[in-house]
């Protein structure tokens, strides 16, 4: 039987091996999921609410324990790993408190007919999720998928098998019926082969564009609902009347959160020339103060990259920029230490033909480019295949909102870093995805919206 190694990226050492499921076990898991759905969809929403709240309490009670697991298996610094778990708890509380209202039928009237809209769960949702937020990426989707009466099968990244199993254990310990949430220890090829099966009714995918396109193609071919949350190359736009110090402070946090391995991190800094020099100086100054090292230390800001393969991609992207004229303000790069360490890199004189502007930079690399006008900044921000999030900085609220309305993205933060909120839909446009998670909009993605006409 094949096993999945769990590797600590801070040391490069194997910390565990998890046996993959064989075909017989996979069939049993799918059968159990379908059976669980028959009961779970009929469970009163008040009972589901209680279980969701219990799950949230368990997350908060054991957040230090789960945070340490996240840090050891994918390298997230502990001061971000523990809050990740706590935010998942908040998400479950939100849907526990709002699911009943979201599930209420909507009456309508036309002539002598009574019309009604009902919301009914679809069934088993296959969740294919990445490693960079091992708990959040799974639970932000599971919170509303389960609240609506669906059940979930998780195919987590092979980088975080221990997190995947722990999440399933938490659901069971919180009192969820067996089969409502299960982990599949399988590879990507096997996950794709499951989509056509009758037990699978929908797919929730988070990851890269190429893999997402394949998943969408299979799902569409078999008439299965899918939601895709893909990559981003989010612009961080500093207009000429921005609060420079605050923009630099939040810009550094936004670029280097999770060691830059975040789809919604700021990835392209677009600065109007009147503030370019001042912003760049403050951004570089703050970047140089970041502590790189052991992710389990409470004051560490930058931990390891998840694998060497990702470091090689970053190195190639930076080399491409330098070869085309970019200036290195903070050299950073691969560190000669154990594990997969890469310190922050800041580039200036960046142009749109460089890979750091055309591709997603999934690591601590910050490219800065200068524009003369607001319109030029908007045009450059939109000159991307991606359209996930963006950030606009101006002390003129109306001006910032006007610019925000021109950006081709699913989300915009005005004088802020755009982070997920339970009450707001999360997702992008263009090659950043299709459909939404979170809020009532994400809730209804995996519900059958049924129209009733009563005579």
C-alpha positions as CSV (number, residue, x, y, z in Angstrom):
1,X,0.0,0.0,0.0
2,X,1.3,3.5,-0.9
3,X,1.9,6.0,1.9
4,X,1.9,9.8,1.9
5,X,5.0,11.3,3.7
6,X,4.3,14.3,6.0
7,X,7.4,16.5,5.8
8,X,8.2,19.4,8.0
9,X,9.4,22.2,5.6
10,X,11.3,23.9,8.3
11,X,13.7,20.9,8.6
12,X,13.0,18.9,5.4
13,X,12.5,15.8,7.5
14,X,9.7,13.3,7.4
15,X,7.6,13.5,10.5
16,X,5.0,10.9,9.6
17,X,3.7,8.5,6.9
18,X,0.0,8.1,6.2
19,X,-1.3,5.1,4.3
20,X,-3.4,6.0,1.3
21,X,-6.8,4.5,0.8
22,X,-7.2,1.6,-1.6
23,X,-10.1,1.3,-4.1
24,X,-12.2,-0.9,-1.7
25,X,-11.8,1.7,1.1
26,X,-12.7,4.5,-1.2
27,X,-15.9,2.8,-2.3
28,X,-16.8,2.3,1.3
29,X,-16.2,5.9,2.1
30,X,-18.4,7.1,-0.8
31,X,-21.1,4.7,0.2
32,X,-21.0,5.9,3.8
33,X,-21.2,9.5,2.6
34,X,-24.3,8.8,0.5
35,X,-26.0,7.0,3.4
36,X,-25.1,9.8,5.8
37,X,-26.6,12.4,3.5
38,X,-30.0,10.7,3.7
39,X,-30.2,11.4,7.4
40,X,-28.2,14.6,7.6
41,X,-30.4,16.5,5.1
42,X,-33.4,15.6,7.3
43,X,-31.7,16.7,10.5
44,X,-33.4,19.7,11.9
45,X,-31.5,22.9,11.3
46,X,-31.5,23.5,15.1
47,X,-29.6,20.2,15.6
48,X,-27.1,21.1,12.9
49,X,-26.6,24.5,14.5
50,X,-25.7,22.9,17.8
51,X,-23.1,20.7,16.2
52,X,-21.6,23.6,14.3
53,X,-21.3,25.6,17.5
54,X,-19.8,22.6,19.3
55,X,-17.2,22.3,16.5
56,X,-16.4,25.9,16.9
57,X,-15.9,25.5,20.6
58,X,-13.5,22.6,20.0
59,X,-11.4,24.7,17.6
60,X,-11.1,27.5,20.1
61,X,-10.3,25.1,23.0
62,X,-7.6,23.3,21.1
63,X,-6.3,26.1,18.8
64,X,-2.8,26.0,20.2
65,X,-2.6,22.2,19.5
66,X,-4.0,22.6,16.0
67,X,-1.8,25.6,15.3
68,X,1.3,23.6,16.2
69,X,0.2,20.9,13.8
70,X,-0.2,23.4,11.0
71,X,3.3,24.9,11.7
72,X,5.0,21.5,11.7
73,X,3.3,20.2,8.6
74,X,3.4,23.2,6.2
75,X,5.6,25.7,7.9
76,X,3.2,28.5,8.7
77,X,4.5,30.7,11.5
78,X,2.8,29.9,14.8
79,X,1.5,33.5,15.3
80,X,-0.5,33.1,12.1
81,X,-1.4,29.4,12.4
82,X,-3.3,29.7,15.7
83,X,-5.4,32.7,14.5
84,X,-6.2,30.6,11.4
85,X,-7.8,28.0,13.6
86,X,-9.7,30.7,15.6
87,X,-11.0,32.3,12.4
88,X,-12.4,28.9,11.3
89,X,-14.3,28.8,14.6
90,X,-15.8,32.2,13.9
91,X,-16.9,31.0,10.4
92,X,-18.8,28.0,12.0
93,X,-20.5,30.3,14.4
94,X,-21.6,32.6,11.6
95,X,-23.3,29.8,9.6
96,X,-24.6,28.2,12.8
97,X,-26.4,31.5,13.5
98,X,-27.5,32.2,9.9
99,X,-28.3,28.9,8.3
100,X,-31.9,28.8,9.4
101,X,-32.7,32.1,7.9
102,X,-30.8,31.3,4.7
103,X,-32.9,28.0,4.4
104,X,-36.2,29.7,4.8
105,X,-38.5,29.4,1.8
106,X,-39.2,32.6,0.0
107,X,-42.9,33.2,-0.7
108,X,-44.2,35.0,-3.8
109,X,-47.6,35.8,-5.2
110,X,-48.9,36.0,-8.7
111,X,-52.7,36.1,-9.3
112,X,-54.4,33.2,-7.6
113,X,-51.2,31.1,-7.5
114,X,-49.0,30.7,-4.4
115,X,-45.4,30.6,-5.4
116,X,-42.5,29.5,-3.2
117,X,-38.7,29.1,-3.5
118,X,-37.2,26.2,-1.6
119,X,-33.6,25.6,-0.8
120,X,-32.5,22.0,-0.7
121,X,-29.1,20.4,-0.3
122,X,-27.5,18.6,-3.3
123,X,-25.7,15.7,-1.5
124,X,-22.1,14.8,-1.3
125,X,-19.6,17.7,-2.1
126,X,-16.1,16.6,-3.1
127,X,-13.7,19.2,-1.7
128,X,-10.3,19.3,-3.3
129,X,-8.2,21.7,-1.2
130,X,-4.6,23.1,-1.1
131,X,-1.9,23.1,1.6
132,X,-1.3,26.8,2.3
133,X,-4.2,27.2,4.8
134,X,-4.6,23.6,5.9
135,X,-7.6,24.3,8.2
136,X,-9.1,27.4,6.7
137,X,-9.3,26.2,3.1
138,X,-11.2,23.2,4.2
139,X,-13.4,24.6,6.9
140,X,-14.4,27.9,5.3
141,X,-16.2,25.7,2.7
142,X,-17.3,23.0,5.1
143,X,-19.0,25.5,7.4
144,X,-21.7,26.4,4.9
145,X,-21.7,23.1,2.9
146,X,-22.6,21.2,6.1
147,X,-24.9,23.9,7.5
148,X,-27.1,23.6,4.4
149,X,-27.5,19.9,4.9
150,X,-24.9,18.6,2.4
151,X,-22.1,16.2,3.4
152,X,-18.4,16.5,2.4
153,X,-15.6,14.4,1.2
154,X,-12.2,16.0,1.6
155,X,-9.3,15.3,-0.8
156,X,-6.6,17.5,0.9
157,X,-3.2,18.3,-0.4
158,X,-0.7,15.5,-0.1
159,X,1.6,18.0,1.8
160,X,-0.8,18.0,4.8
161,X,-2.2,14.5,5.4
162,X,-2.0,14.8,9.2
163,X,-4.0,18.0,9.1
164,X,-6.6,16.3,6.9
165,X,-7.0,13.4,9.3
166,X,-7.1,15.7,12.3
167,X,-10.0,17.7,10.8
168,X,-12.0,14.6,10.3
169,X,-11.3,13.6,14.0
170,X,-12.5,17.0,15.2
171,X,-15.9,16.5,13.4
172,X,-16.4,13.1,15.0
173,X,-15.4,14.4,18.5
174,X,-17.8,17.3,18.0
175,X,-20.6,14.8,17.6
176,X,-21.2,15.0,13.9
177,X,-22.7,11.7,12.5
178,X,-20.2,9.3,10.9
179,X,-20.0,9.9,7.2
180,X,-21.0,13.6,7.2
181,X,-17.4,14.7,6.9
182,X,-14.7,12.2,5.7
183,X,-11.1,12.5,4.5
184,X,-10.0,10.7,1.4
185,X,-6.3,9.8,1.4
186,X,-5.8,9.7,-2.4
187,X,-3.8,11.5,-5.1
188,X,-5.1,14.1,-7.6
189,X,-5.6,11.6,-10.4
190,X,-7.8,9.4,-8.2
191,X,-9.8,12.5,-7.0
192,X,-10.5,13.5,-10.6
193,X,-11.7,9.9,-11.4
194,X,-14.3,10.2,-8.6
195,X,-16.1,13.2,-10.0
196,X,-18.2,11.2,-12.5
197,X,-19.4,8.8,-9.8
198,X,-23.1,9.0,-8.9
199,X,-22.3,9.6,-5.2
200,X,-20.6,12.9,-6.0
201,X,-23.0,15.7,-6.6
202,X,-20.7,18.8,-6.7
203,X,-17.1,19.8,-6.4
204,X,-15.5,22.6,-4.4
205,X,-11.9,23.2,-5.7
206,X,-9.2,25.5,-4.5
207,X,-5.8,25.5,-6.2
208,X,-4.0,26.3,-9.4
209,X,-5.6,27.3,-12.7
210,X,-4.4,24.2,-14.7
211,X,-5.7,21.7,-12.2
212,X,-8.9,23.7,-11.7
213,X,-9.5,23.8,-15.4
214,X,-9.3,20.0,-15.5
215,X,-11.6,19.6,-12.6
216,X,-14.1,21.9,-14.2
217,X,-14.0,20.1,-17.5
218,X,-14.7,16.7,-15.9
219,X,-17.5,18.2,-13.7
220,X,-19.1,20.0,-16.6
221,X,-18.9,16.9,-18.8
222,X,-20.9,15.0,-16.2
223,X,-23.2,17.9,-15.4
224,X,-21.9,18.4,-11.8
225,X,-22.0,21.7,-10.1
226,X,-18.5,23.1,-9.3
227,X,-17.0,26.2,-7.6
228,X,-13.4,27.2,-8.4
229,X,-11.2,29.4,-6.2
230,X,-7.9,29.7,-8.2
231,X,-4.8,31.8,-8.1
232,X,-4.3,35.5,-7.9
233,X,-1.9,38.3,-8.8
234,X,-3.5,41.0,-6.7
235,X,-2.6,44.6,-7.4
236,X,-1.9,46.9,-4.5
237,X,-2.5,50.4,-5.8
238,X,-1.1,53.5,-4.0
239,X,-2.6,56.7,-5.3
240,X,-0.8,60.0,-4.9
241,X,-2.9,61.1,-1.9
242,X,-2.5,57.9,0.1
243,X,-1.3,57.6,3.7
244,X,2.1,56.3,2.7
245,X,3.2,54.9,6.1
246,X,0.0,52.9,6.6
247,X,0.1,51.7,3.0
248,X,3.7,50.5,3.5
249,X,2.8,48.8,6.8
250,X,-0.2,47.0,5.5
251,X,1.6,46.3,2.2
252,X,4.3,44.4,3.9
253,X,1.8,42.4,6.0
254,X,-0.3,41.7,2.9
255,X,2.7,40.6,0.7
256,X,4.4,38.4,3.3
257,X,1.6,36.8,5.2
258,X,2.0,33.0,5.2
259,X,5.5,33.6,3.8
260,X,3.8,35.0,0.7
261,X,2.1,31.7,-0.1
262,X,-1.4,33.2,-0.2
263,X,-3.7,33.6,-3.2
264,X,-5.0,36.9,-2.0
265,X,-1.6,38.4,-0.9
266,X,-0.6,41.7,-2.5
267,X,1.6,40.6,-5.5
268,X,1.9,43.7,-7.7
269,X,2.7,47.0,-6.0
270,X,1.6,49.8,-8.3
271,X,2.6,53.3,-7.0
272,X,2.0,56.7,-8.5
273,X,5.3,58.5,-9.0
274,X,4.7,61.4,-6.5
275,X,4.8,58.9,-3.7
276,X,6.9,56.2,-5.2
277,X,10.2,57.0,-3.5
278,X,8.7,57.5,-0.1
279,X,6.6,54.4,-0.3
280,X,9.5,52.2,-1.6
281,X,11.8,53.4,1.2
282,X,9.3,52.6,3.9
283,X,8.3,49.3,2.4
284,X,12.0,48.2,2.2
285,X,12.7,49.4,5.7
286,X,9.8,47.3,7.1
287,X,10.7,44.3,5.0
288,X,14.3,44.3,6.3
289,X,12.9,44.1,9.9
290,X,11.0,40.8,9.3
291,X,12.4,37.9,11.2
292,X,13.0,34.8,9.1
293,X,13.4,31.4,10.9
294,X,11.8,28.8,13.0
295,X,8.0,29.0,12.5
296,X,7.3,27.7,16.0
297,X,9.0,30.7,17.6
298,X,6.4,33.3,18.6
299,X,8.3,36.3,17.0
300,X,9.1,34.7,13.7
301,X,7.5,36.6,10.7
302,X,8.7,34.4,7.8
303,X,8.8,30.7,7.9
304,X,9.8,28.1,5.2
305,X,8.5,27.7,1.7
306,X,6.5,24.5,1.5
307,X,8.9,22.6,-0.8
308,X,12.1,23.2,-2.8
309,X,10.1,23.0,-6.1
310,X,8.4,26.3,-5.2
311,X,11.7,27.9,-4.3
312,X,13.0,27.1,-7.8
313,X,10.0,28.7,-9.4
314,X,10.5,31.9,-7.3
315,X,14.2,31.9,-8.3
316,X,13.4,31.7,-12.0
317,X,10.8,34.5,-11.7
318,X,13.3,36.8,-9.9
319,X,16.1,36.0,-12.4
320,X,13.8,36.8,-15.3
321,X,13.0,40.2,-13.7
322,X,16.6,41.0,-13.1
323,X,17.6,40.0,-16.7
324,X,15.0,42.5,-18.0
325,X,16.2,45.4,-15.9
326,X,14.6,45.1,-12.5
327,X,16.6,46.5,-9.5
328,X,17.1,44.4,-6.4
329,X,16.3,46.5,-3.3
330,X,16.2,43.6,-0.8
331,X,18.2,40.6,-2.2
332,X,16.6,37.9,-0.1
333,X,16.5,34.5,-1.8
334,X,17.3,30.9,-0.9
335,X,19.0,30.5,2.5
336,X,21.8,28.0,3.3
337,X,20.0,26.5,6.2
338,X,18.1,23.3,6.9
339,X,14.6,23.2,5.5
340,X,13.2,25.2,2.6
341,X,14.0,28.7,3.6
342,X,13.7,31.8,1.3
343,X,14.0,35.3,2.7
344,X,12.0,38.2,1.4
345,X,13.0,39.8,-1.9
346,X,12.0,43.3,-3.1
347,X,12.3,44.5,-6.7
348,X,11.9,47.9,-8.2
349,X,11.9,49.2,-11.8
350,X,9.6,46.3,-12.6
351,X,7.8,46.3,-16.0
352,X,4.7,44.4,-17.2
353,X,6.6,42.0,-19.4
354,X,8.4,40.4,-16.4
355,X,7.2,37.1,-15.1
356,X,6.7,38.6,-11.6
357,X,4.0,40.8,-13.1
358,X,2.5,38.2,-15.5
359,X,2.4,35.1,-13.2
360,X,1.4,34.4,-9.6
361,X,4.4,34.7,-7.3
362,X,3.7,32.2,-4.5
363,X,6.3,33.3,-2.0
364,X,8.0,36.3,-0.4
365,X,8.8,38.3,-3.6
366,X,7.5,41.9,-3.9
367,X,7.7,43.7,-7.3
368,X,7.2,47.5,-7.3
369,X,6.3,49.5,-10.4
370,X,5.7,53.2,-10.9
371,X,2.9,54.8,-12.9
372,X,2.3,58.5,-13.7
373,X,-1.5,58.6,-13.6
374,X,-4.5,57.0,-11.9
375,X,-5.7,55.7,-15.2
376,X,-2.4,54.1,-16.0
377,X,-2.5,52.4,-12.6
378,X,-6.0,51.0,-13.3
379,X,-5.0,49.8,-16.7
380,X,-1.9,48.1,-15.4
381,X,-3.8,46.5,-12.5
382,X,-6.3,45.0,-15.0
383,X,-3.6,43.8,-17.4
384,X,-3.6,40.4,-15.9
385,X,-5.1,37.0,-16.5
386,X,-6.1,36.9,-12.8
387,X,-8.8,38.8,-11.0
388,X,-9.1,37.6,-7.4
389,X,-8.6,40.6,-5.1
390,X,-7.0,44.1,-5.0
391,X,-6.2,46.9,-2.7
392,X,-6.6,50.7,-3.3
393,X,-5.0,53.4,-1.2
394,X,-6.3,57.0,-1.1
395,X,-7.4,59.4,1.6
396,X,-10.2,60.4,-0.7
397,X,-12.9,57.8,-0.1
398,X,-14.9,58.6,-3.2
399,X,-11.8,58.5,-5.4
400,X,-10.8,55.1,-4.0
401,X,-14.3,53.7,-4.5
402,X,-14.2,55.0,-8.1
403,X,-10.9,53.2,-8.8
404,X,-12.2,50.1,-7.0
405,X,-15.2,50.0,-9.3
406,X,-12.9,50.0,-12.4
407,X,-10.9,47.0,-11.2
408,X,-11.6,43.6,-12.8
409,X,-11.6,41.5,-9.5
410,X,-13.9,39.7,-7.3
411,X,-12.9,41.6,-4.2
412,X,-11.3,45.0,-3.3
413,X,-10.0,46.4,-0.1
414,X,-10.0,50.2,0.3
415,X,-7.2,51.3,2.5
416,X,-7.0,47.7,3.7
417,X,-5.9,44.2,2.9
418,X,-8.7,42.2,1.4
419,X,-9.2,39.2,3.7
420,X,-12.1,36.7,3.8
421,X,-15.2,37.6,5.8
422,X,-18.0,35.2,6.7
423,X,-20.6,37.8,5.6
424,X,-19.0,38.6,2.2
425,X,-18.7,36.3,-0.9
426,X,-15.2,35.2,-1.6
427,X,-14.0,34.5,-5.2
428,X,-12.6,36.0,-8.3
429,X,-13.1,36.5,-12.0
430,X,-11.1,35.7,-15.1
431,X,-8.6,32.9,-14.4
432,X,-9.0,33.4,-10.6
433,X,-12.1,31.2,-10.5
434,X,-15.8,30.8,-10.9
435,X,-18.5,30.9,-8.2
436,X,-18.3,32.0,-4.6
437,X,-17.6,30.7,-1.2
438,X,-18.9,32.3,2.1
439,X,-21.9,34.5,2.8
440,X,-25.3,33.6,1.6
441,X,-24.0,33.5,-2.0
442,X,-21.5,30.7,-1.2
443,X,-24.2,29.0,0.9
444,X,-26.6,28.8,-2.1
445,X,-23.9,27.5,-4.5
446,X,-24.4,24.0,-3.2
447,X,-28.2,24.2,-2.8
448,X,-30.9,23.1,-5.2
449,X,-33.0,26.2,-5.7
450,X,-36.4,24.7,-6.3
451,X,-39.5,26.6,-7.5
452,X,-42.9,25.6,-6.2
453,X,-46.3,26.6,-7.7
454,X,-49.2,25.9,-5.5
455,X,-52.8,26.0,-6.9
